[in-house]
Amino acid sequence: MNIATDRPEPLKHTFTITVDVDPRWVDYLTQHSTIFGRPHYAGYWACGAAHDPELGWLVAELDEAERFPGEHEATRVEAIWRAGSDLPPRWYRLDRAAALRMWEEGVKRHGVGWYDAPEHDGAREDELLQLALLGEVRYG
C-alpha cells in the first residue's frame, strides 16, 4: 500500500438524485403561516404580506429594524405578484417551487432523511427558507 503524504485535490462531480418530497411540506409552507413565527422560525426577517391558495405567499424581507414595508408598497407589490411579474428587491414568492427548493437544500445540507431527523426544528426551516429565497443565509 502506498501511503502518500500529500493529499490530492478532491474530485468535483455534479450529479442529480431523485427523492420523495412529503406533499404535506408544500402545503405547510404555501397554505399556512407557521414559517413566519418568531423567534424560532423566520418571522424576525420575513413576513407573509399576502396569501393566495394558488400562489402561496408573497414574502417581504423586513428591514434592519424589523419593520414591514409600508402598506402602500405592499399593495403595489401584491398587484405585481398576482400578475406573475418580477418582484422588486426584498420581495419573494413562497410557492410550490420555493418549497421544493427548500426541500432540496435540506437534502443537500442534511441528507435525504433531514425532514424526519430529530434535529429538524424551526431554526433549520429558517435556514432553508433563506437559502431558497435569498440564495444564502443572511440572518440568524
C-alpha positions in Angstrom: 0.0 0.0 0.0 1.4 3.4 -1.0 0.8 5.9 1.7 1.3 9.4 0.2 1.9 12.3 2.5 0.3 14.8 0.0 -3.4 14.7 -0.4 -4.7 15.1 -3.9 -7.3 17.7 -4.7 -10.8 16.3 -4.2 -12.7 15.5 -7.4 -15.5 17.8 -8.3 -18.6 16.0 -9.5 -22.2 17.2 -10.1 -25.0 14.7 -10.0 -28.8 14.5 -9.8 -30.8 12.4 -7.4 -34.5 11.8 -7.2 -36.1 12.0 -3.7 -39.6 11.7 -2.4 -40.9 15.1 -1.1 -43.7 14.9 1.5 -46.6 16.7 -0.1 -47.6 18.0 3.3 -44.3 20.0 3.2 -45.5 22.1 0.2 -49.0 22.5 1.8 -47.4 23.5 5.1 -45.3 26.3 3.5 -47.8 27.6 0.9 -51.0 27.4 2.9 -50.1 28.1 6.5 -48.3 30.9 8.2 -46.2 28.9 10.7 -42.9 29.6 9.0 -43.4 33.3 9.8 -43.5 32.7 13.5 -41.0 34.3 15.9 -38.4 33.7 17.3 -37.7 30.1 16.3 -38.8 30.4 12.7 -38.2 33.1 10.0 -40.5 35.8 11.4 -37.7 38.0 12.5 -36.6 38.7 8.9 -39.6 37.5 6.7 -43.2 38.5 6.8 -46.1 37.0 4.9 -47.5 40.1 3.2 -50.3 38.4 1.2 -51.6 34.9 0.7 -53.4 33.2 -2.2 -54.4 29.5 -2.1 -52.9 29.1 -5.7 -49.9 31.4 -5.5 -48.8 30.7 -1.9 -47.3 33.6 0.0 -45.9 37.0 -1.0 -43.0 37.4 1.4 -41.5 40.7 2.4 -37.9 40.8 3.8 -38.0 43.1 6.8 -35.6 45.9 7.1 -32.8 46.1 9.8 -35.3 47.4 12.4 -37.6 44.5 11.5 -40.2 46.9 10.0 -42.6 45.8 7.4 -42.6 47.9 4.2 -45.4 50.4 4.1 -49.0 49.4 3.3 -48.9 51.4 0.0 -45.7 49.5 -1.1 -47.2 46.2 0.0 -50.4 46.9 -2.1 -48.3 47.8 -5.1 -46.1 44.7 -4.9 -49.1 42.4 -4.3 -50.5 43.5 -7.7 -47.1 42.7 -9.3 -47.1 39.3 -7.5 -50.6 38.4 -8.6 -49.7 39.3 -12.2 -46.8 37.0 -12.1 -44.2 39.7 -12.9 -40.8 40.1 -11.5 -40.8 41.3 -7.9 -38.8 44.2 -6.6 -35.8 43.7 -4.3 -36.6 42.3 -0.8 -39.9 40.6 -2.0 -40.2 36.9 -2.7 -42.6 34.2 -3.7 -43.1 31.3 -1.2 -44.8 29.0 -3.7 -44.5 25.3 -4.7 -41.2 26.0 -6.5 -39.7 27.7 -3.4 -41.0 24.8 -1.1 -39.2 22.3 -3.4 -36.0 24.4 -3.4 -36.2 24.3 0.4 -36.5 20.5 0.4 -33.6 20.3 -2.0 -31.4 22.5 0.3 -32.4 20.3 3.2 -31.3 17.2 1.3 -28.0 18.8 0.2 -27.1 20.1 3.6 -28.6 17.5 6.0 -29.2 14.3 4.0 -32.2 12.6 2.4 -33.9 12.0 5.8 -33.4 15.6 7.0 -37.2 16.2 7.4 -37.7 13.3 9.9 -34.4 13.9 11.7 -34.6 14.7 15.5 -32.6 17.9 14.7 -35.4 19.2 12.5 -36.7 22.4 14.0 -37.8 26.0 13.2 -34.2 27.2 13.0 -33.4 24.6 10.3 -36.5 25.7 8.4 -35.4 29.3 8.7 -32.0 28.4 7.3 -33.6 26.5 4.4 -36.1 29.4 3.6 -33.2 31.8 3.5 -31.3 29.5 1.1 -34.4 29.0 -1.1 -35.5 32.7 -1.3 -32.3 34.7 -0.7 -29.7 32.2 -2.1 -27.7 32.5 1.1 -28.0 32.6 4.9 -28.1 36.3 5.9 -29.8 36.1 9.2 -29.7 34.1 12.4 
